[in-house]
Amino acid sequence: MSKMTKRERLEATVAGQPVDRPAVSLWRHWPGDDQRAVGLARAILDFQHTYDFDFVKCMPGSNYCITDWGATSRWVGNDEGTREWGPRVIQRPEDWAKLQVLDPYQGTLGEACRALDTIGQGLEKGTPFIQTIFNPLAQAKNLAGARLLPHLRQHPEALKAGLETITESTMRFIEAARGTGIAGIFLALQHATYDLLSEAEYREFGRPYDLRVLEATQGLWFNLLHVHGDHIMFDLVVDYPVQAINWHDRETPPSLREALPRFHGALVGGLHRVTTMLRGTPEQVRAKVQAALEETSGQRVIIGTGCVMFINTPVGNILAARAAVDR
């Protein structure tokens, strides 16, 4: 088979058609650099130029979508690259109604758009890139902290008012991001897990807002859904209009083999971000890539980690994951 372009390879993978080689993509946070468009774009472009992944996941700091509502945070050395939050914006149920729809061209949202624009211009022609979008409930969690679930159960209408504003702001940001050439979004769900909510609660406070966010991506061709955590509600979200799905497949059910007949698109996974990528050897990485391909018979699978890599992941292991698909 002749060599495919990255888009051809991804589209064939999603459709379950033959590919010249398996697709692969890995991503990490860029603490410090992720607070400025120039720094974030340079870090992501250098990473992609080094490893040549099949798509690029753009990784602004987790604060990018809520700083303009007054949220404060800082990186204090977490190896995952995540940030420590200051006092929460939402202190009382009535605070949800005070949120205003944000301008996607101003503040940290505008900075994220400028980073996307620079990334799109700096990537090798034809390289797909997608923007990280935290779903409305995840943004609400970062605004309220531990108060979120009590508000959800005791003051549901107040929370829904806030979710409406968050959803509208997110949809406007996606519309602005379209102009940079994104192929789609990486929609991160953090509450579609039985450890936090019941299915009925997620159907009420998660799913309707997720689907509205995805409506804003109509016309884009590569949306990737991430379901975070253990004991996930996989079957509740597999019908989302996305082309690929990612979860901690090496840590919680379903396995890749179990998921393949339950989802129509591509599965992204196969590599444990700690035991394999962080603490393993290149030989172990290559073995896990091969195991993931055997588990799926090489069908509709994109090699990746179940969640973001740690920032101190050995370069040799990243190179091994990338090289393994060429074999």
Secondary structure, DSSP 8 states (H G I E B T S, - for coil): -----HHHHHHHHHHT---SS-EE---B--TTGGGSHHHHHHHHHHHHHHH--SSEEE---TTTTTGGGT--EE----TT---EE-S-S--SGGGGGG-----TTSHHHHHHHHHHHHHHHHS-TT--EEEEEE-HHHHHHHHHGGGHHHHHHH-HHHHHHHHHHHHHHHHHHHHHHHTTT--EEEEEESS-BTTT--HHHHHHHTHHHHHHHHHTTTT-S--EEEE-SSSB-HHHHTTSS-SEEEE-TTTSS--HHHHGGG-SSEEEEEE-TTTTTTTS-HHHHHHHHHHHHHHHTTSSEEEEESS-B-TT--HHHHHHHHHHTT-
